[in-house]
Amino acid sequence: MFQRRSRSLGQGDPGDNMCRMDELGVDGDTLRHLPNLGDPMPGLGSSPWHHVQKQLYFNLSVLEEMEELTLAQLELSLLGDPYPLPGAATVCTLSIWKLGELPNSRQELITSQSFQSVHGSLYFNLTQISRAWRHQPSNQGAILEIGSASIEGHKVPNPACVHIAQYLRISLLVVTLNREKCKASRRKRSSFQLPLAFSRVCKRRRLHIQFKDVGWQHWIIAPQGYMANYCHGECPYPLSESLNGTNHAILQTLVHSTDPGHTPQPCCVPIKLSPISMLYYDNNENVVLRHYDDMVVDECGCR
């Protein structure tokens, strides 16, 4: 099972889209891809050259009680080359049936679609029946049938349609919404509306190091000290351009703003340093002039 939490990163107030899957057009804060756990089924009352049936069963028990199911979309991906034979890309029919009371029996047609030479995926909206599945623990799912298209009410045998069924990867995309969590997330974000005082924000601070203060004056001839500087301050949400944040730091501040107890803010660290030259005595009392890299902090940023 693949699962992700929705976090829209558009312009404006991020809290406006915290509980919305804009790309799918539905409300939701969690998206899952559930694999099909159903078993292959024998054909019903006709030649196996006419159609192939598969059981559709998805474990919806992974949804929490407080999650409202807002979208369930069946995705059928055609893998590889389902049309290996010349002229095999003829019209086939895909149907989804409710399971009947008897084993391997079908009861009611949910949806049906004909296709030809499809390379990619087919999608079916199963939101209503998925809601029913969720509240019926004993429900065994549905039947997916792929077979030849009908001509004048009669099935025309076509082994290509049966062959295509062997290339299917079946999954159910499920979007849910936990309204209480969304409200809590918005309340947390509201506490970060006021910007931090400028003195607390990550920036370069002045630091002059005197070598005699660290006991180095006996072997360093020049300089006697230098402006080393250092980085200090907070990396608040949202990160401005002046804070030189990476994409990772931007996302980390976003997570911290919603759950500060588990995720810390990014760190204020040097991102640009420059060298200095030093004249000193080596272990053999020789006078040496050497350039030392990364000795002066020129810029700071959030990482």
MOQUI-V491433 format. One line per field, one symbol per residue. ss: DSSP state (H for helix, E for strand, L for the rest). phi: phi as a letter, one per 30 degrees, with the letter a starting at -180 (. if undefined). burial: + if it has 9 or more other ideal C-beta (glycine too) atoms within 8 Angstrom, else -. A space follows every 50 residues. Layout:
ss->???
phi->???
burial->???
This chain:
ss->LEEEELLLLLLLLHHHHLLEELLLLEELLEEEEEELLLLEELLLLLLLLL EEEEEELLLHHHLLLLLEEEEEEEEEEELLLLLLLLLLLLLEEEEEEEEL LLLLLEEEEEEEEEELLLLLEEEEELHHHHHHHHLLLLLLLEEEEEEELE ELLEELLLHHHHHHHLLEEEEEEEEEELHHHHHHHHHHHHLLLLLLLHHH ELEEELLEEEHHHHLLLLLEEELLEEELLEEELELLLLLLHHHLLLHHHH HHHHHHHHLLLLLLLLLEEEEEEEEEEEEEELLLLLEEEEEEEEEEEEEE EEL
phi->.cbbcdbdccdiddddcdcbcddcibdlbbbbccddcdcdbddciadddd abcbdcbbdddddddddcdcabbdcccccicdbdceiddcdbbcbbcddd ddehccbbddaaacbbhdbkbcbbdcddddddedcbeddcjbccbbaddd bhicdcebddddddedcdccbbdbcbbcdddddddddddddcddddeedc deadcdbcccdddcicddccdaddaaddiacakccddddddddhddeddd dddddddcbddcbddecdbdcbbbcbcbcacddciddbcbccdhccdcbb acb
burial->-----+-+-----++-+++++--+-+-+++++++-+----+-+------+ ++++++++-+--+---+-++++++++++---++----+-+-++++++++- ----++---+--+++------+-++++-++++++------++++++++++ ----+--+-++++++-++-++++++++++-++--++-++--+-------- ++++----+-++-------+-----+-++++-++++--+---+++---++ -++++++-------++-+++--+-++-+++-----------+--++++++ +++
